[in-house]
Amino acid sequence: MYRLLIADDEALEREGLEWIIQRMLPNTFQIIHAENGRVAIERAEEHRPHIVLMDVNMPGIQGLEAIREIKHKLPDTKFVMVTAYDYFAYAKEALSLGVKEYLVKPAKREQVIHTLEQLIQELELEKKKRSDELELRHKLSQLLPLAENELAMMFMVDNITYTDIEQLSEWLNFPLEHGCAIVIAFPDRVKTDNKQKIYDTIRGFAKTYVSTSIVSSLIDRHMAIFINKAPSLSAADWKEAATIFGEELCATAARQLEVEILIGIGQTRTGVEGLRKSYFEAVFASNYFEQYGKVCHFDELKQGTGHSVYNQEKQPAITEAIPEAYVLSAMQRIREQREQQTQTVLDRAKNYIQGRYTEDLSLEEVADSVHLNPHYFSKIFKQQVGTTFIDYVTSLRIDKAKALMATGQLSLKEVCFEVGYNDPNYFSRVFKKVTGVTPSDYRGQTK
């Protein structure tokens, strides 16, 4: 039910409009009355009407002034100007306030109803648009962590397609200049069955601190965060900000996850290769201290100001000897994790198909059910399952048809409809293509 405010200093006019509206549009409006501009403003603030019928000439605050005040506080409200005369002088100002309709007293009931019906249609369209936008935002909120993780892995893994990484970084509003990597190292005893909580906590902190940060998933026992340096910050201020970020992240992990972590921070660099190098530096720095709860900058290690847990005589040249074996091991785990994630998605997709294959099922619908692009879903489906989506659905339908024919309870036409085909001739052709025999011949063989 919509809320409708009728503002007019003549009680008979208000009551007449209400009678027309309630009779012609029953159960559509909750109607509120206001006898002047001041009361109209007060009632609008209290009831937040969807539509306001505002008389232009009223004692005290005039109609247009009241509209201006209400519009400021309720920008989505629809206004209809009501006047005893055809006041063209008001038209320009009324249009600037968003008043699209006006009624001249005494307004015909057909005109009143037609105007309100138009406004209801506008409200319905706006409501649908808001609902669609919320649904899109909900889907994006689910996809964003996946896209961020993909971009993070592109920074971490070599042999990438630069066009893709540039497009993805632009879409995620993450410039490829003046950024650095922050690596979080967890102790060996961290509970891997708590990975989702760890990821949510770390990502939530990073997004609160730096909204454009890119956060990877938990790989082996470490996570990577990529952040951009604000152009206005000096190198010293940027380093201090990164240190504070790391220290507060350590405190957050201790408080919310009950685990102490090590933070390694790579140098600020530019471009894809620069961010990858910063990541390797951060990995090294995150494994440099023995005591958890510490933040280590790689550039301090280069200057010899860090306190290594390694034997100084055995320690390699820091600048070049970043522990690539550790990183490569982590990369292998990334690949394994991605394969596992892909398999999980495909299992969900196959379950969805198996529950609906007798319906008019499309590849786009199935891809949407697992939040994947249809083209990408089609590609990985064939790679992992070994057959196309259409052939997979067809195989399920033919197997079901065979089972139904074996019972002998349904006619071939009924079997056709039961397994999702609307044309018996088309069903017969598909059946023969798959089995080598027609449905009637197959039924004869099973008797």
C-alpha positions in Angstrom: 0.0 0.0 0.0 1.3 3.4 -0.9 1.2 6.5 1.3 -0.5 9.6 -0.2 -0.4 13.1 1.3 -3.1 15.5 0.3 -2.2 19.1 1.2 -5.0 21.6 0.7 -6.5 24.4 2.9 -10.0 23.4 1.8 -11.3 20.4 3.8 -14.0 19.7 1.2 -11.3 19.5 -1.5 -9.2 17.1 0.5 -12.2 14.9 1.4 -13.5 14.9 -2.2 -10.1 13.8 -3.5 -9.9 11.0 -0.9 -13.4 9.8 -1.8 -12.5 9.6 -5.5 -9.2 7.8 -4.9 -10.6 5.3 -2.4 -13.5 4.5 -4.6 -11.6 4.3 -7.9 -8.4 2.7 -6.5 -9.5 0.7 -3.4 -6.8 -0.7 -1.1 -4.1 1.2 -2.9 -3.4 4.2 -0.7 -3.1 5.2 3.0 -4.2 8.8 2.8 -2.8 11.6 5.1 -4.3 15.1 5.2 -2.6 18.4 5.7 -4.4 21.8 5.9 -1.4 24.0 5.1 2.2 24.0 4.0 3.7 23.8 7.6 1.5 20.8 8.5 2.3 19.2 5.1 6.0 19.4 5.9 5.5 17.9 9.4 3.2 15.1 8.1 5.7 14.3 5.3 8.5 13.9 7.8 6.4 11.7 10.0 4.7 9.5 7.3 7.3 9.7 4.4 4.6 9.6 1.6 5.3 8.1 -1.8 3.1 10.8 -3.5 2.1 14.3 -2.5 -0.9 16.2 -4.0 0.1 19.8 -3.1 -2.2 22.8 -3.4 -0.2 25.9 -4.7 -2.1 28.6 -2.7 -2.4 28.0 1.0 -2.1 30.3 4.0 1.4 30.5 5.5 4.0 28.4 3.7 3.0 28.2 0.1 2.8 25.0 -1.9 6.1 25.3 -3.9 8.0 26.2 -0.8 6.6 23.2 1.0 7.5 21.0 -2.0 11.0 22.3 -1.9 11.4 21.5 1.8 9.9 18.0 1.5 11.9 17.3 -1.7 15.1 18.1 0.2 14.4 15.5 2.8 12.5 13.0 0.7 14.1 13.1 -2.8 12.2 10.0 -4.1 8.7 11.4 -3.4 6.5 12.1 -6.4 4.7 15.5 -6.4 1.5 16.6 -8.1 0.7 20.4 -8.1 -2.9 21.2 -7.5 -4.2 24.7 -8.3 -7.5 26.5 -8.8 -6.1 28.3 -11.9 -3.8 27.4 -14.7 -0.7 29.0 -13.1 1.9 29.0 -15.9 4.1 31.3 -13.9 4.7 28.4 -11.5 5.6 25.9 -14.2 9.3 26.6 -14.5 10.0 26.5 -10.8 7.7 23.4 -10.4 9.7 21.6 -13.1 13.0 22.4 -11.3 11.5 20.7 -8.2 10.7 17.6 -10.1 6.9 18.2 -10.3 5.9 16.4 -13.5 2.1 16.6 -13.1 -0.5 19.2 -12.1 -4.2 19.2 -11.6 -6.5 22.1 -12.1 -9.5 22.4 -9.7 -12.0 21.0 -9.9 -10.2 18.1 -11.4 -12.1 15.4 -13.1 -11.9 12.1 -11.4 -10.6 10.3 -14.5 -7.7 12.8 -14.6 -6.9 12.3 -10.9 -6.9 8.5 -11.3 -4.9 8.6 -14.5 -2.3 10.8 -12.9 -2.0 8.5 -9.8 -1.9 5.4 -11.9 1.0 6.9 -13.9 2.9 7.7 -10.7 2.2 4.2 -9.3 3.7 2.7 -12.4 6.8 4.9 -12.0 7.1 3.8 -8.3 6.8 0.2 -9.3 9.5 0.6 -12.0 11.8 2.3 -9.5 11.2 -0.4 -6.9 12.1 -3.1 -9.5 15.2 -1.2 -10.5 16.3 -0.9 -6.8 15.6 -4.6 -6.4 17.6 -5.5 -9.5 20.4 -3.3 -8.3 20.5 -4.9 -4.9 20.5 -8.3 -6.5 23.4 -7.3 -8.7 25.2 -5.9 -5.8 24.6 -9.1 -3.9 26.0 -11.1 -6.7 29.0 -8.8 -7.1 29.7 -9.0 -3.4 30.0 -12.8 -3.8 32.1 -12.5 -7.0 34.5 -9.7 -5.8 36.5 -11.9 -3.4 37.0 -14.5 -6.2 38.1 -11.7 -8.6 40.4 -10.3 -6.0 41.9 -13.7 -5.3 42.4 -14.2 -9.1 44.2 -10.9 -9.4 46.3 -11.6 -6.3 47.4 -14.9 -7.8 48.2 -13.2 -11.1 50.6 -11.0 -9.1 52.1 -14.0 -7.4 52.3 -16.5 -10.3 54.5 -16.0 -13.4 53.5 -16.6 -17.0 50.3 -14.6 -17.0 48.3 -12.8 -19.8 49.0 -9.1 -19.3 45.8 -8.0 -21.0 43.7 -10.0 -18.5 45.6 -8.6 -15.5 45.2 -5.0 -16.7 41.5 -5.4 -17.4 40.9 -7.1 -14.0 43.0 -4.5 -12.1 41.0 -1.8 -13.8 37.7 -3.4 -13.0 38.7 -3.8 -9.3 40.0 -0.2 -9.3 43.5 -1.3 -8.3 46.2 0.8 -10.2 49.3 -1.1 -11.1 51.7 1.7 -10.0 53.3 2.5 -6.6 52.0 -0.6 -4.7 53.5 -3.1 -2.4 52.8 -6.6 -1.1 52.1 -7.5 2.5 52.5 -11.1 3.4 51.0 -12.7 6.6 52.7 -15.8 7.9 50.7 -18.0 10.2 52.3 -20.5 12.6 52.4 -24.2 11.7 49.8 -24.9 14.3 47.1 -22.7 12.7 43.9 -24.7 12.3 43.2 -25.2 8.6 39.6 -26.1 9.2 39.1 -22.5 10.2 40.3 -21.1 6.9 37.1 -19.2 6.1 37.1 -17.3 9.4 40.8 -16.5 8.9 40.1 -15.2 5.4 37.0 -13.2 6.4 38.8 -11.6 9.4 41.9 -10.6 7.4 40.0 -9.4 4.4 37.5 -7.5 6.6 40.4 -5.7 8.3 42.2 -4.9 5.0 39.0 -3.5 3.4 38.3 -1.3 6.4 41.8 0.0 6.4 42.4 0.3 2.6 39.2 -0.1 0.5 41.1 -0.8 -2.7 43.3 -3.5 -1.3 43.6 -6.9 -3.0 43.5 -9.9 -0.7 44.5 -13.5 -1.6 43.0 -16.6 0.0 44.9 -18.6 2.7 47.6 -20.6 0.8 49.6 -23.1 2.8 50.1 -21.0 5.9 50.3 -17.5 4.4 48.1 -14.8 2.8 49.1 -11.8 0.6 47.6 -8.3 0.6 48.4 -5.8 -2.2 47.9 -2.1 -1.4 48.5 1.1 -3.3 50.6 4.1 -2.1 48.6 7.3 -2.0 50.4 9.9 -4.3 50.2 12.5 -1.6 52.2 10.4 1.0 55.9 10.8 1.3 58.0 7.6 1.4 58.6 8.0 5.1 54.8 8.5 5.9 53.9 5.6 3.6 56.4 3.3 5.4 55.0 4.4 8.8 51.4 3.8 7.5 52.3 0.3 6.3 54.0 -0.4 9.7 50.9 0.7 11.6 48.8 -1.4 9.2 50.9 -4.5 10.0 50.9 -3.9 13.7 47.1 -3.4 13.9 46.7 -6.5 11.8 48.8 -8.5 14.2 46.6 -7.2 17.1 43.4 -8.1 15.2 44.6 -11.6 14.5 45.6 -12.1 18.2 42.2 -10.7 19.4 39.8 -12.3 16.9 41.6 -15.4 15.7 43.6 -16.1 18.9 46.8 -16.6 16.8 50.0 -14.6 16.5 51.2 -13.8 13.0 54.3 -12.5 11.3 54.0 -9.6 8.8 56.4 -9.1 5.9 56.3 -5.9 3.8 57.9 -5.7 0.3 59.2 -2.6 -1.2 56.9 -0.2 -3.1 57.2 -0.9 -6.8 55.4 -0.3 -10.1 53.8 -2.6 -12.6 53.0 -6.3 -12.6 56.6 -7.4 -12.3 57.2 -4.8 -9.6 54.3 -6.1 -7.5 55.5 -9.7 -8.0 58.9 -8.8 -6.8 57.4 -7.0 -3.9 55.5 -10.1 -3.1 58.6 -12.3 -3.1 60.3 -9.7 -0.8 57.4 -9.8 1.6 57.5 -13.6 1.7 61.1 -13.4 2.6 60.5 -10.7 5.2 57.6 -12.6 6.8 59.9 -15.6 7.4 62.8 -13.5 8.7 61.8 -13.1 12.4 61.5 -15.9 14.9 59.2 -14.1 17.2 55.5 -13.8 16.1 53.7 -10.5 16.4 56.4 -8.7 14.4 56.4 -6.5 11.3 59.4 -6.7 9.0 60.2 -4.4 6.1 62.3 -6.0 3.4 64.2 -2.7 2.8 65.4 -2.8 6.4 66.9 -6.2 5.8 68.7 -4.9 2.8 70.2 -2.2 5.0 71.1 -4.7 7.6 68.9 -3.3 10.3 66.8 -6.5 10.7 67.4 -9.2 13.2 67.6 -12.5 11.4 66.9 -15.9 13.0 69.3 -17.4 10.4 73.0 -17.9 10.9 74.6 -14.8 9.4 77.4 -16.8 7.8 74.9 -19.1 6.0 72.5 -16.3 5.1 72.6 -15.6 1.3 72.5 -12.2 -0.3 69.1 -10.9 0.7 68.6 -8.8 -2.4 68.5 -11.8 -4.7 68.0 -14.9 -2.6 64.3 -14.7 -1.8 63.2 -18.2 -0.8 61.7 -19.3 -4.1 61.3 -22.9 -3.0 58.9 -21.7 -0.4 57.0 -19.6 -2.9 56.9 -22.3 -5.5 55.6 -24.7 -2.9 52.9 -22.2 -2.1 52.1 -21.8 -5.8 51.6 -25.6 -6.1 49.1 -25.4 -3.3 47.4 -22.5 -5.1 47.0 -24.7 -8.2 45.7 -27.6 -6.1 43.3 -25.3 -4.3 42.0 -23.9 -7.6 41.5 -27.4 -9.0 39.7 -28.3 -5.8 37.5 -25.2 -6.0 36.8 -25.9 -9.7 35.8 -29.4 -8.9 33.5 -28.2 -6.1 31.8 -25.8 -8.5 31.4 -28.5 -11.1 29.9 -30.9 -8.5 27.4 -28.2 -7.6 26.6 -27.6 -11.3 26.1 -31.4 -11.9 23.8 -31.6 -8.9 21.8 -28.7 -10.3 21.6 -30.3 -13.7 20.6 -33.7 -12.3 17.8 -32.1 -10.4 16.4 -30.2 -13.5 17.6 -32.0 -16.6 14.0 -33.0 -17.5 13.1 -29.3 -17.7 13.9 -26.7 -20.3 17.4 -26.2 -18.9 20.0 -23.8 -20.5 23.8 -23.6 -20.0 23.3 -19.9 -18.9 20.9 -20.9 -16.1 23.4 -23.5 -14.8 26.3 -21.1 -15.1 24.3 -18.5 -13.2 23.5 -21.0 -10.4 27.2 -21.4 -9.7 28.0 -17.7 -10.3 30.2 -18.2 -13.4 30.4 -16.6 -16.8 28.6 -19.0 -19.3 31.6 -19.0 -21.7 34.0 -19.8 -18.9 31.6 -22.4 -17.4 31.2 -24.1 -20.7 35.0 -24.3 -21.1 35.8 -25.8 -17.7 32.8 -28.1 -17.8 34.1 -29.8 -21.0 37.7 -29.8 -19.7 36.8 -31.4 -16.3 33.8 -33.6 -17.2 35.0 -34.7 -20.7 31.9 -33.8 -22.6 29.9 -30.7 -23.5 27.0 -29.4 -21.4 24.5 -30.4 -24.1 25.9 -33.9 -24.5 25.9 -34.3 -20.7 22.2 -33.3 -20.4 21.3 -35.4 -23.4 23.0 -38.5 -21.9 21.0 -38.0 -18.6 17.8 -37.7 -20.6 18.4 -40.8 -22.7 19.4 -42.9 -19.7 16.2 -41.8 -18.0 14.2 -42.6 -21.1 15.8 -46.1 -21.1 14.8 -46.7 -17.5 11.2 -45.5 -18.1 10.9 -47.7 -21.2 12.2 -50.7 -19.3 9.2 -50.4 -16.9 6.7 -50.6 -19.8 4.3 -48.3 -17.9 4.5 -45.3 -20.2 4.0 -44.9 -24.0 6.9 -43.6 -26.0 5.2 -40.2 -26.3 4.8 -40.0 -22.5 8.5 -41.0 -22.1 9.5 -38.2 -24.5 7.7 -35.6 -22.5 8.8 -37.1 -19.2 12.5 -36.7 -20.0 12.2 -33.1 -21.2 11.5 -33.3 -24.9 8.5 -31.6 -26.4 8.7 -33.1 -29.9 8.5 -37.0 -30.2 10.1 -36.9 -33.6 13.1 -34.9 -32.3 13.3 -37.2 -29.3 13.4 -40.3 -31.6 16.3 -38.7 -33.7 18.3 -37.9 -30.6 17.7 -41.3 -29.1 18.8 -43.1 -32.3 21.9 -40.8 -32.5 23.0 -41.8 -29.0 22.0 -45.5 -28.9 22.1 -46.4 -32.5 18.4 -47.6 -32.5 15.0 -45.9 -32.5 13.0 -45.8 -29.2 10.5 -48.4 -30.6 13.3 -50.7 -31.6 14.9 -50.3 -28.2 11.7 -51.1 -26.4 11.3 -54.2 -28.6 14.8 -55.3 -27.6 14.0 -55.0 -23.9 10.8 -57.0 -24.0 
